[in-house]
């Protein structure tokens, strides 16, 4: 079995880089590029803000379904097949959306793109974590999420850099073209990883333990709160800036840039924080900071609240993901990708509920800033349940 000393730093870097790249593709160029695009697409007359929320919900529904499919197809041999297929679906659906202004086709493409995103977001980190565990390097697993932060920065640059010379469906072209080489390289590297197909006991039978028990249920509930809490600013923050600030204000695009810059070092920070004070204590601190960020947008309307929300949510939400995934695997070490898929499915469900609730709130006459209160309540809910999660054993 490979060990830490037999894994060259160059190989470790290339594996983590490949994982980061595929997450950059599906999350940065697939999911979250929609957030800075949304105000432009509304201004272009492609759809209204309420319909934009509905399109986001379709994407999150796809994400949920992709994660649920990953629960069904969680074996390593299945991941090796489905990972490149999912990345190909991302590229194709992004190309399709460059060709239409029809709301039905846009919603359908975003739904299918979400399915691919959900599967990749489960399969790639889970495959890499299993590979790292075999080499006694599981503490490095959180670094793969740096790709999400880089994806936010890249998506922000693509949107603002092309804002003046693209319009409507054309605004998706930069993401589509950049996705092609990145998806190909990342998939080609990851499908070659040497990881056993499944865990077996002394008799040669697969090791199976229940997903839900006294240890994991509070963790699942806290993760549900996290999903609903963070998705509101991560979907509507630039739109909120457009509603609250005057035209040409630097925060109209600047909120997303702040999120991106704060997200990039976040996986390294929380990865290291978890190693220093323990993943569980780090997760409690993470929830508290993130809650304060969303609360700032509610109680401090205007530039200050937007900046604090962007900075605090951007610097924490990936930490929630990596810490929760690592705690979950430590609680159920033989579940691996299946546990990760179940958590992402739950996260995906609450992320889908967030834009839907926002649409109902807006259609009912509520304001977008008051809708952020839903996120505050969700994060408070999640924080409470973190205190009921038992201390896990360190990962292998």
N, C-alpha and C positions, 0 to 999 in steps of 0.2 A: 504493500500500500504506500502511495506517495506520502512524504512527510514535508514539514516546513522547510527543512534543509535541502530537500531535493527539488524544490520549486524555485527556479531562477527568478529574480526580480523582474526580468524582462517579460517572462511568460505571465507572471502575476499581473503586471501592468497591462499587457495586451488583452487579457481576459476581462479585467475590470473596464478597460477602455471600450471593448466591444459591447459589454453590457450597457455602459453609459451611452454609447452611440445609438443603440436600438431604442433606449428609453428617450433619448433626445428626439428621435424620429417620431415615435408614436405619441409621446406626450407633448413635446415642444412643438413639433410641426403638424401634429394631428389634433390633439385635444386643445392645448392652451393657446395656440395661435388664434383660436376663435375669440378669445377674450379681447385682445387689442383690435382685432378685425371688426368686432361687433359694432362699435360706434360708427365706423366708416361704412359698413354695409347698411346700417339704418339710414345714414345721411344719403347714401346712394339710392335710397328708395327700394332696395331689394326686399326688405320686410320691416315691420314695426318692431319696437323694443319688446312688446309682448310676444310676437311671433319669434323673435330672436331667442327669447327664453324657452319657447317650445322646441326650437331647433336644438338648443343645448340639452334639453331633456331627452330628446331622441338619441343624441350622442351618448348621454350617460346611461340610457336604457341599454344601448348596445354594449357599453362597457360592462354593465352588470351581467348581461347575457354571455359576454366573452369570458368573464371570470367564472361563471357557472359552468360553462363548457370546459374550462380548465380544471374544475373539480372532477368532472367526468374523465377527462383525458389528462391525467397528471403524471403518468409514468415517464421515465426519462426517454425511452424509445419513442413515445408519442410526442414529447416535447421537441425532439430532434426533427420530427417531420412537420409539426404544426408551427413552429417558430418561423421558419422561412415563408410558409404559406401565409401566415398572418401578416407578415411584413409586406408581402406582395399585395395583399388585399388593401393594406393602408395606402400603398402607392397608387393602385388602380382607382380607389374611391376618391383620392385627392385629385387625381387627374380628371375624373368625371365631374367633380364639383366646379372645375374651372370652366365648364361648358354650359352651365345652366343658371338661369335666374328663377326657375320654377321652384316654389316652396316645397312641393311634394318631393321632387327629385333631390333637392338640397337636404331635406329631412332624412330621406332614405339613404343617401350617401353618408351623411353624418352618423346615422345609426350603424351602418355596416362598418364604417371606420372605427366606431366605438367598440364593436365586437372584436375587431383585430387588436385594438389598443388593450382591451381587457385581457386578452390571452397573452399578449407579449409582456404586459406588465406583471403578470403572474409567472409566466414560463421563464423569462430571461433571468430575473433575480433569483428565482428558486433554483434553477439549474446551476447558476454561479455559486450560490450559497452551499449547495451540496458538494460542489467541486472544492470549495474553500475548506469545508469541514473536514474532508478527507486529507487535507494538507495542513490541518491545525491552524488555519488562517481565517476562521470565521469572523474574527474581529474586524476584518477588512470589508465585510459584506456591504456595509452601509455606503461605501464609497461609490458603488455603482449608481447611486441616485444622484450623483453630481451631474449626470447626463440630463436629468430633468431641469436642474437650474440652468445649465448651459442652453438647454432647449428654450427656456423662457427668454433668455437674453437674445438668442438667435431669432426667435419668433418676433420679438419686439423690433429688432433691427430690420428684419425683412418687411414688416408691416409699415413702419415709419419711413423706411428708405424708399419704398415703392409707392407711398401714399399719393404722390402728386401725378404719377403717370399710369396708374392702373385704376380700374373702376369696376364695381360689382363683382361678378364671378372671376374676372381677371385677377383679382387680388390674391387668389389662391395659387397662382402659378409659381411664385418663388418657393413656397413650401413643397409643391409637387416636384419641382426639378431637383431641389436639394435632397429630397428624400431618397431618390433612386440610388445614387452611389453609396450613401451612408447605410441604407437598409441592406444592400447587397454585401458590403464588407462586414457589417456586424453579424449578419446571419451566417456567413461563411466561416467566421471565426468560432462562433458559439456551438455550432452543430458538431464540431470536431472535439469538444471537451470529453475527456475520459472520466465518466461517472458511471458507477454500477446502476443497473436498471432498477433495482429495488432492494430494500433492507430485508434480511432473512434472519430467523433465529437458528438455534443449534440443529433443529430438525430439518432445516431447509425451507420452512414455510414462511411466507411474507409476514412481517410484523405489522399488526393492525391494532390501533388503539382508538377509542372514541374521540371524535372531534370536540364534543361538548361535554364538559364535566365541571365540577366546582371551581377548578383552576381556570379554565378557558372561558367560561360564560361571562364573567366580569370583564375580561379582556375584549371579548367580542362586543359587549355593550359599550365599553369606552371607545372602541374603534368606530362604532356606529355614530356616536356623538361627534367624533373627530371629522368623519366624512361629511356630515351635514354642516358642521360648524365652519369648515374652511372653504367649502365650495362656493359660498355666496360671494365673498370678496374675490375669489379666484375666477369667478365668472363675470361679475358685475362691477368690479372696482373702477375700471376705466369709464364705464357708462355712468357710474355715480359721480365721477369727477366731471364728466361732461355736463351733468345736471346741476352741479353745485358751483362750478367755477366759470368765470368769463371766458369768452372765446380767446384763443391764442395763449391761454395760460399754459406754462410749461408742464404742469401736472396732468394735463389731458393725456399726454403720452408718458409723462414722467412717472406716474404711479406704477405702471407696468415695468418700467425700467428699474425702479426701486425694488419691486418684487423680484425681478430677475437677478439683480446684483446680490440681494440678500439671500436668495435661494442657492446660489452657486457654492458658497462655503458651508452652507447649513449641514449637508450630509457629513462632511469632515468634522464639524464642530460637535454634532450630536453623536456621531460615531465615537469620538474621543471622550465626550462627556459620559456616555454609557460605560466606557471602559474604566473611567476614573471613579465614578460614584455609583455605578450599577445602573443597568438599563431601566429598572423600575422607578428609581428615584428620579432619574433623568426624564422619564416620561411624564411624571407628575409636574416637574418644572416646565416641561415643554407645553403641556396643556395650559398651565397658568399664563404663560407668556402669550400664547396664541389667543386665549380668551381676552386678554387685555387689548390685543391688537384689534379684534373685531369690535370690541366695546368702544374703542376710540373713535371708530367711524360713526357710531351711533350718538355718542355724547359730545363729540367735538366736531360738529359740521364744518366743512371747509378744508383748507389746505392742511392744517396740522393733523386733523383726524385722519385724512387720507394718507398722509405720509407715515403716521404711526401704524395704521392698519397694514399698509404695504410692507413696511419694514418688519413688523413683528410677525405677521402671518407668513411672509416670505422666508423668514429665518427659522421657522418652526415646523411647517406642515410636512416637509420631507423627514424631519427628525421623528415625527409621530409615526410615519410609515416604517422607517427602518428599525426603530426601537420596538414597536409592536410586533413586527415580523420576527425579530430576533427573540423576544420574550416568548412568543408563541411557539417557536421551534424548540426553545429550551424546555417549555412545559410538555411538549409532545415531540420528542426528538425523532421519532420514526414516521411522522406524518409528512414532513418536508413540503413538497410542492402542493399536496392536497390541502394542508392547513393554510398555506399562503393563498391558495385559490379561494378558499372559503372566506378568509378575511377580506380579500379584495372584492369578492362578490358582495359582502355586507357593506363595505365601504362604497362600492359602486351603487348599491341600492339607495343609500342615504344621499349620495351625490346627485342621484336622479331626482330624489324627492325635493332637494333644495331649489333648483330652478322651477320645478312645478309649483311649489308653495309660493315662490316669488311671483310667478305668473298669476296665480289666484289672488294674491295680495294686491298686485297692481291692477288687475281687472276689477277688483272690488273697491278701488279708489284709494288704496294705501300708497305710501311713498316708498321709494327704493331704500332710503336710509333707514326707515323704520323696519323694513324687511330684514335688515342686517341683525335686528334683535333676535330673529330666529337662530342665527348662527351663535350668538352669545349664549342663549339658553342651551343649545346643543353641546357646546363646548363645556359648559358648567355640568351638564349631565355626564359627559364623558369623564371629566376630572373626578367626579364623585366615585365612579366605578373603578377608576384606576386604584383607589385605595383598598378595593376588595380583591385585587389580583395578588396571589401569593408570590413570594420571591422564588424565581425559577433557579434551577441549577444552571451553572455556566454551560454554554454550548461547547460541543466537542471541539 
